[in-house]
Amino acid sequence: MNAKKAGSLGVSLLSVVLGLIWLAPLFWLVSTALTETTFNMSFFPHSAFTFRNIRYVWNAVPFGQYYLNTIILVVVTFCIQFVTSTMAAYSLAFLNYRGKSLVFVIIFMQIIIPNDVLIIPNYLTVSELGLIDSKFGIMVPFLGSAMAIFLLRQHFKTVPRAFGEAAKIDGANLWQTIWRVYMPCAKPAYMSFAVISVSYHWNNYLWPLIVTRSPQNRPLTVGLAIFAKSKEADMQWSNVCAATLIIILPLLMAFFIMQKQFMNSFISAGVKE
């Protein structure tokens, strides 16, 4: 065996080992959630297979309301980001106006700043607007996305200007030009950002915890944290794991069904200039 084949085999074995390590917590979570309730943590549960924990958790906590709240937050936030980011990216890519470079630098800097740093000013702003304990109050800080603007701008700049000018000559207005010319060319960037946006807002915990106070507006992550500390959890790992499985199941199914599209979107959405 030559050095090249040996190196390739070593990389493959390392990938398998890392994959198994990554799957270990998921395996423990699923196996614990689908076996008889227990107070002990065990990687290989010995009790019988059952859906009792799933049914108990679903009936003990208003997960149906939490699911509805989370879906509304994720879908509405992404739809608004889709429009605002597209328009902002187009303006930064093709329009000429004073201060455009400064605007781009400010947007790029927001990618570097963690969202948690902005919690206090965001909370004060949402409080002044009277949006505390509301779904829109959770969405307000995320209605524009610096990451989406940056990705789309880079993709738009790879599209020849002649395409847009030809569309305008044919009578297309600004939005029709963006919709029919530039957006199809930036499909990988939209797909990549959709994965980032949906997964982030589905799993977001700290900001919704601070803003919400009632079950009518709590997302799944906050509901899980409250359930884990409640008497309904009964201090049993099976119940906590069952609640966690209920929350992550949609994202797991989406990933396993569409993993090829996910990977291709990130590969083809590389930064271009």
N, C-alpha and C positions, 0 to 999 in steps of 0.2 A: 504494500500500500504506500503510495507516494505521499509527500507532505501535504499536497493540496487536498487529496481525498481524506486524509487523517484530520486536517483542519475542518473540513466540511462536516465530517462525522462528529467531531467534538462540538461544533456549533449546534448541530441538530440535537445531540444529547443534552447540552446545556439548555436549549430551548424547551425540551420536554420536561426537564427537571424544574425549570422556572414556571412552566405552565401548571405542573402538578402542585407546586407551592402556592400559586395563585388560586387554584381551584380548591385547595384544602379548606379555607374558611367557608366557601360556598357549600361544599359537601357537608361540613359540620352543621351549617345553618339548616339546610334542607332536611338532613337526616334527623336532627333534633326536633324540627317543627312537625315532622310527619310521624312521630313515635309518641308513645304514652308519656304523659306529663311526668317530670322529674325535677327534683331540687338539685341534682348533681350534674356537673358538666362532664361529658364523655364524648370522645371523638367518634367512637363506634357504639351507638346506643344499642342495647340488647332487648328493648321492649318491642311490643308489636306495632306494626304499621297502622296508622289511623289518621283520619281527617278531623278528629274530634277537636284538636287544638285550633284548627282553622275556623271551624264553626263557632267555637266558644269565643274566640277573639272577635270575629265579625259581629256577633250578637252583643258582646259586652261593650263595644266601643262603636260610635257612629262612623265606621269606616266608609260607608256609602256616601255620607256627606263630605268626608275628607277627600274621597276620590273625586267627587264632583268639583269641589273647590280647587283641587290640584289641577285637574284637566282644564278648567276655565282659566286658571292662572297661566298655565303653560301655553295653551293655544292662543289666548288673547295677546299675551306678551310677545310671542313669536310673530303673530300677524302684524302687530304694530311695529315691531323691530324690522320686519320685512320691508315695510313701506318707508319708514324713516331712514333706515340704513341705505336702502337703494337710492333714494333721492340725494342723500348726503354724499354717497360714494360717487354718483354721477357728477355732482357739482364739483367735487374735488378732482375728478379725473379730466373733465372737459371744459368747464366754465372758467372764465378768467375774471377775477375780481380782486380788489385790494385786500390783502391780509389772508389770502388763501393758504399760503405756506404756514403762517402762524396757526391758522385753524387746524391744519393737518398735524402740526407738531403737538398741539394741545390734545387732539384726539388720540394721537399715538401715545402720549404720556399717560392717558387714562387706562391704556392696556397694562401699563406697569403698576399702577396703583391698585392694591387689593381693595375689593369692595368693602371689607370689614372696617377699613380705615375711615370710610365715609358714613358709618352708621349714625353717628351723632348728628352731623349736619343734615343727613337725610331724614332722620327722625324729627328734628326740629321743623324742617320744611313740611313734611307730611302732617305734623301736628298743627302747624299754622293753616294748612289747607283744610283741616277738619276731616282728614281721611284715616285717622287711627281706627283700627279694628274694622277695616274694609278691604275688599279684594283689590280695589283700585289703589289703595294705599300701599299694598305689597308690590304692585306692578310699577308704580310711578318711577322709582330710581332706575328701572331697567327698560324703559320705553325706547331708549336709544342705546345702541351697542357699538363701542369703539372697535371691538374685534371684527364685527360684521362690516363696518364701514371700511376698515383697513383691507380686509380680504376682498371685498367687492371692488374697491378702487383699483387694487392691483390687477384684478381680472379685467375690469373695464378698459384699463390702459393698454391691454394686449389686443383689443379689438380695433381694427383700422378705422380711422375717422370717416373714411369714404363710405362705410356701411351706413353710418348715421346720417351723413349728408344725402345719400341716395334715398333713404327713407323719408327725409324731409321734403325732397324734391317730389316724391310720390304723394305728398299731401299728409303724411303722418305728423301728428302733434308731438309734443315732448314726451308725454307718458307713453304713447304708442311706439315711439322710437325706442324708448327704454325697454318696454315690454316685449317687443317683437325682434329687436336687434341685440341689445346688450345683455338682457337677462338670460336668454338661452345660452349665450356664450359663457356665462358665469354660473352655470348649473352646478359644477363641482363645488364652488365656493358656497352657494346656497345650501347644498347638501351638508357640507362640513359644518357650517354654522348652525343648521337645524339640529344636528347631533349635539353640538356644544350647548345650545340654548335649552333644548328640551331636557337634557340630562342635568344641567345646572339647576334649572328652576324646579324640576321634579325633586331634586335632592336638597334644595336650599332649606336651611334650618334656622340660622341665627336671626336673619332679618324678619321672617314671618313670626318667629317666636316673640320678638320685641313689639311688633306692630299689632298682632292679633290678640284678642282676649276671649272670643266666643267660638264655640264649635261651628257656627255658621260660616266662619271665615278661615278657620284653621286648615292648613294643608296637611298632607299625610305625615310629613316628617315631624311636625309639632305634635300631631295626634299620637304618633308612636312614642315620643319622649314622655308625654303625659301618661300614656298607658303603662309604660315600663315602670313608672313610679307609683302607680295606683294600686289599690287593693285588688282590682280585677286581674292584674298580672299574677297575683298570688305567689310572688317570689319564685316562679317556676320558669326555667329557661325555655321550656317547650313553648309556653305561651308567648314569651317575648320573641322567640325565633319565628313563631307562626305569624305574629304581627309584622315582623320585618320582611318575611317572605311575601306577604300580601302586598307590601309596598313596592318591593323591587321586582316582582314578577313581570309586570308589563315591560319594563326596560330590558330584562333578561330575554324575554321572548322576542322583542324587537331586535335585539342584538343578534341572537342566534339565527333569526329568519333573514335579516338583512346585513349580516356581517360583511359580505363581499362588497355590497354597495357602500357601506361605511368606510371600509378600508380604501376602496378605489377613490372615494371622494376626498379623503385626506391626502392620498398620494398625488392626485391630480390638482389639488388646491394649493400646491406649493407657491411660495411668494414669488411673484414675477414683477419685473419692472420694464 
